[in-house]
């Protein structure tokens, strides 16, 4: 049996979401219908489905963001929605970013809670009754 490194930290959900955000920032924002965006969207949807399941609200929110229809989901105020409505590609990019950042924020909070709960769980004593 191979030795395992106790300091090894697996790739977390938040790490995977941060990587997608970094990729989004690196794409050419002047050409929103570029094949890179289609590949990015497919990769991001696959990641979200793998992490959360096909019917999860994160997957649905991201799908709406790709077509600039996620205003209500990302809680944009009405004043912020109107001027952007004329530039749907730009709006779709901003909504992709907002949806991914929202998911990342929630996931980081959950991971922090999980880490707190799991601290001290490696004792071998039976639970006291």
DODOGU-432781 format. One line per 4 residues: number of its first residue (from 0); their letters; for each residue x, y, z of N, C-alpha, C, CB. Coordinates in steps of 0.05 Angstrom, whole numbers, plus 5000, padded with zeros to 4 digits. Glycine has a CB too. Example, Ala and Ser with C-alpha at 12.3 -4.5 7.8 and 13.67 -1.06 7.14 Angstrom:
# DODOGU-432781
0	as	5264 4886 5156 5246 4910 5156 5264 4934 5156 5226 4911 5181  5257 4955 5142 5273 4979 5143 5258 5001 5157 5282 4988 5114
***
This chain:
# DODOGU-432781
0	xxxx	5017 4977 5000 5000 5000 5000 5018 5025 5000 4981 5000 5025  5013 5043 4982 5030 5067 4981 5026 5085 5005 5025 5082 4955  5048 5099 5011 5046 5119 5033 5030 5143 5023 5074 5128 5042  5014 5154 5040 4999 5178 5033 5011 5201 5049 4969 5175 5039
4	xxxx	5011 5224 5037 5022 5247 5050 4999 5261 5065 5035 5267 5029  5002 5264 5090 4980 5276 5107 4976 5305 5100 4987 5273 5136  4996 5318 5088 4993 5346 5082 4981 5350 5054 5019 5360 5084  4975 5328 5040 4963 5330 5013 4936 5342 5015 4962 5302 5000
8	xxxx	4931 5361 4998 4905 5374 4997 4892 5369 4970 4907 5405 5003  4870 5355 4969 4858 5349 4943 4848 5375 4930 4835 5329 4947  4844 5373 4904 4833 5395 4889 4804 5399 4898 4834 5390 4858  4798 5422 4909 4771 5427 4920 4752 5437 4899 4773 5447 4944
12	xxxx	4727 5438 4905 4707 5449 4887 4714 5479 4882 4679 5447 4899  4722 5493 4903 4728 5521 4899 4752 5525 4881 4732 5535 4926  4772 5507 4883 4795 5509 4865 4787 5506 4836 4816 5488 4873  4769 5487 4831 4760 5482 4804 4744 5506 4793 4742 5457 4803
16	xxxx	4727 5518 4810 4712 5542 4802 4731 5566 4797 4691 5549 4823  4751 5569 4814 4771 5591 4810 4785 5587 4783 4791 5592 4833  4792 5562 4776 4805 5557 4751 4787 5565 4727 4813 5527 4749  4761 5560 4730 4743 5568 4708 4741 5598 4706 4715 5556 4713
20	xxxx	4740 5612 4729 4740 5641 4729 4765 5652 4716 4737 5652 4757  4788 5640 4722 4813 5649 4709 4812 5645 4679 4837 5633 4721  4801 5622 4670 4798 5617 4642 4780 5638 4629 4787 5589 4636  4758 5645 4642 4739 5664 4632 4753 5691 4628 4715 5667 4651
24	xxxx	4769 5699 4647 4783 5725 4645 4803 5725 4622 4798 5730 4671  4814 5701 4615 4833 5699 4594 4821 5698 4566 4850 5675 4598  4795 5694 4564 4783 5693 4537 4780 5721 4525 4755 5680 4539  4779 5722 4499 4777 5748 4485 4748 5758 4488 4784 5745 4455
28	xxxx	4744 5778 4504 4717 5788 4510 4706 5804 4487 4718 5805 4534  4721 5810 4466 4710 5825 4444 4696 5807 4424 4733 5839 4429  4699 5781 4426 4686 5762 4408 4670 5741 4423 4707 5748 4389  4647 5749 4435 4633 5731 4453 4620 5707 4440 4611 5747 4466
32	xxxx	4619 5705 4414 4607 5682 4401 4629 5665 4389 4587 5690 4379  4652 5669 4398 4676 5654 4389 4674 5625 4399 4702 5668 4400  4685 5606 4383 4684 5578 4392 4697 5574 4420 4699 5561 4372  4715 5591 4428 4727 5589 4455 4706 5591 4476 4749 5610 4459
36	xxxx	4686 5609 4472 4665 5612 4492 4647 5588 4492 4649 5637 4486  4642 5576 4469 4625 5552 4468 4639 5529 4482 4619 5544 4439  4665 5526 4478 4680 5505 4491 4681 5511 4522 4709 5503 4480  4685 5536 4529 4686 5544 4557 4660 5538 4571 4693 5574 4560
40	xxxx	4638 5545 4557 4611 5540 4569 4606 5511 4572 4589 5553 4551  4613 5495 4552 4609 5466 4554 4626 5454 4577 4617 5452 4528  4651 5464 4580 4668 5454 4601 4658 5462 4629 4697 5465 4597  4648 5487 4631 4637 5497 4656 4612 5482 4664 4632 5527 4654
44	xxxx	4594 5477 4644 4569 5463 4650 4576 5434 4659 4551 5462 4626  4595 5421 4645 4604 5394 4653 4614 5394 4681 4625 5384 4633  4630 5414 4688 4641 5415 4715 4619 5418 4736 4661 5440 4718  4600 5436 4731 4578 5440 4749 4560 5415 4752 4561 5464 4741
48	xxxx	4556 5402 4730 4540 5377 4730 4555 5355 4746 4533 5367 4702  4581 5353 4742 4597 5333 4756 4597 5339 4786 4626 5333 4745  4599 5365 4794 4601 5372 4822 4574 5371 4836 4613 5399 4825  4552 5379 4822 4527 5383 4836 4503 5367 4824 4520 5411 4835
52	xxxx	4506 5356 4801 4484 5341 4789 4469 5357 4768 4464 5332 4810  4456 5343 4749 4443 5356 4726 4422 5376 4733 4431 5334 4709  4406 5371 4753 4383 5389 4759 4389 5410 4779 4360 5373 4768  4414 5414 4787 4420 5433 4808 4416 5462 4798 4449 5429 4817
56	xxxx	4410 5479 4817 4405 5508 4810 4430 5522 4799 4395 5522 4835  4454 5513 4807 4478 5525 4796 4480 5520 4766 4503 5513 4810  4473 5496 4757 4474 5489 4729 4454 5506 4714 4468 5459 4724  4430 5508 4724 4409 5525 4712 4417 5554 4710 4383 5522 4727
60	xxxx	4428 5565 4732 4436 5592 4732 4458 5598 4711 4447 5600 4760  4477 5579 4709 4498 5583 4689 4487 5583 4660 4520 5562 4692  4468 5564 4655 4456 5563 4629 4442 5589 4622 4436 5539 4627  4428 5601 4641 4414 5626 4636 4435 5648 4631 4396 5634 4660
64	xxxx	4457 5648 4645 4477 5668 4642 4490 5668 4615 4499 5665 4664  4492 5644 4603 4505 5643 4576 4488 5657 4555 4509 5614 4568  4462 5660 4560 4445 5674 4541 4436 5701 4552 4421 5656 4533  4449 5711 4572 4443 5737 4584 4415 5739 4595 4447 5759 4563
68	xxxx	4406 5718 4608 4379 5717 4620 4379 5711 4650 4361 5696 4605  4401 5717 4663 4404 5710 4691 4401 5734 4710 4430 5697 4696  4389 5756 4701 4387 5780 4718 4374 5774 4745 4371 5801 4704  4352 5760 4745 4338 5754 4770 4354 5735 4787 4310 5743 4764
72	xxxx	4368 5716 4775 4383 5697 4790 4407 5709 4804 4392 5674 4771  4421 5728 4790 4444 5740 4802 4437 5766 4816 4465 5746 4780  4411 5772 4819 4401 5795 4834 4412 5822 4824 4407 5791 4863  4412 5826 4798 4420 5852 4788 4397 5872 4792 4427 5851 4758
76	xxxx	4402 5896 4802 4381 5915 4805 4371 5923 4777 4391 5940 4821  4346 5932 4776 4334 5939 4750 4349 5961 4736 4305 5948 4754  4360 5980 4751 4376 6001 4738 4401 5991 4724 4383 6022 4758  4412 5969 4735 4436 5958 4723 4429 5940 4699 4451 5941 4743
80	xxxx	4404 5932 4697 4396 5914 4675 4390 5930 4649 4371 5899 4682  4378 5953 4651 4369 5967 4627 4391 5975 4607 4355 5991 4635  4412 5989 4615 4432 5997 4596 4447 5974 4583 4452 6016 4609  4449 5952 4598 4463 5929 4588 4447 5913 4568 4472 5911 4611
84	xxxx	4421 5916 4568 4403 5899 4552 4410 5902 4522 4374 5907 4557  4421 5924 4514 4427 5928 4486 4452 5913 4477 4431 5958 4480  4469 5905 4496 4494 5891 4490 4493 5864 4502 4519 5907 4500  4477 5846 4491 4473 5819 4502 4499 5803 4505 4454 5804 4485
88	xxxx	4517 5804 4485 4542 5788 4489 4557 5797 4514 4560 5790 4465  4559 5824 4518 4574 5834 4541 4559 5826 4567 4577 5864 4539  4533 5829 4566 4517 5821 4589 4520 5792 4596 4487 5828 4584  4521 5775 4575 4524 5746 4580 4551 5741 4593 4522 5731 4554
92	xxxx	4572 5754 4585 4598 5751 4597 4598 5759 4626 4620 5767 4582  4586 5782 4631 4584 5792 4659 4568 5773 4676 4573 5820 4660  4546 5763 4665 4530 5744 4681 4544 5718 4686 4503 5740 4667  4559 5708 4666 4575 5684 4671 4593 5688 4695 4592 5677 4645
96	xxxx	4607 5711 4695 4626 5717 4716 4611 5719 4743 4641 5743 4711  4588 5733 4743 4573 5737 4768 4562 5710 4779 4550 5756 4763  4552 5693 4761 4542 5667 4770 4565 5651 4781 4529 5652 4746  4587 5650 4767 4610 5634 4778 4621 5645 4804 4633 5633 4757
100	xxxx	4622 5672 4806 4631 5684 4832 4611 5678 4854 4634 5714 4828  4585 5679 4848 4565 5672 4868 4567 5643 4878 4537 5677 4857  4571 5625 4859 4574 5597 4866 4600 5593 4882 4576 5579 4840  4621 5606 4874 4647 5604 4888 4644 5614 4917 4669 5620 4874
104	xxxx	4630 5636 4921 4626 5647 4948 4611 5627 4966 4611 5674 4947  4590 5616 4955 4575 5596 4970 4591 5571 4976 4549 5588 4955  4606 5562 4957 4622 5537 4960 4644 5542 4980 4634 5529 4933  4657 5565 4979 4678 5570 4999 4667 5571 5027 4692 5597 4992
108	xxxx	4644 5582 5031 4631 5582 5057 4625 5553 5066 4605 5599 5057  4615 5537 5048 4609 5509 5055 4634 5493 5061 4594 5495 5032  4655 5498 5046 4681 5484 5051 4693 5492 5077 4701 5489 5028  4690 5517 5085 4700 5526 5110 4685 5513 5133 4698 5557 5113
112	xxxx	4658 5511 5130 4642 5497 5150 4649 5468 5152 4612 5500 5143  4653 5455 5129 4661 5427 5128 4687 5422 5143 4663 5416 5099  4706 5440 5138 4733 5437 5150 4730 5440 5181 4752 5458 5140  4713 5458 5190 4709 5461 5218 4696 5437 5231 4691 5486 5224
116	xxxx	4676 5426 5217 4662 5402 5227 4680 5378 5228 4637 5397 5210  4697 5375 5208 4714 5352 5206 4739 5353 5224 4723 5348 5178  4745 5376 5235 4768 5378 5253 4763 5361 5278 4773 5408 5261  4782 5344 5284 4780 5326 5307 4764 5301 5303 4767 5341 5329
120	xxxx	4756 5296 5278 4740 5272 5273 4757 5246 5270 4724 5276 5247  4783 5249 5273 4800 5225 5268 4807 5210 5294 4826 5234 5255  4793 5215 5316 4797 5200 5341 4786 5172 5338 4784 5214 5365  4798 5154 5353 4790 5126 5351 4771 5118 5374 4813 5107 5351
124	xxxx	4767 5136 5393 4749 5130 5416 4720 5128 5406 4752 5152 5438  4705 5110 5417 4677 5108 5410 4663 5132 5421 4665 5082 5420  4641 5140 5409 4626 5163 5420 4615 5156 5447 4604 5171 5401  4615 5176 5464 4604 5172 5491 4574 5175 5490 4617 5191 5512
128	x	4561 5159 5506 4531 5160 5506 4522 5172 5532 4519 5133 5502
***
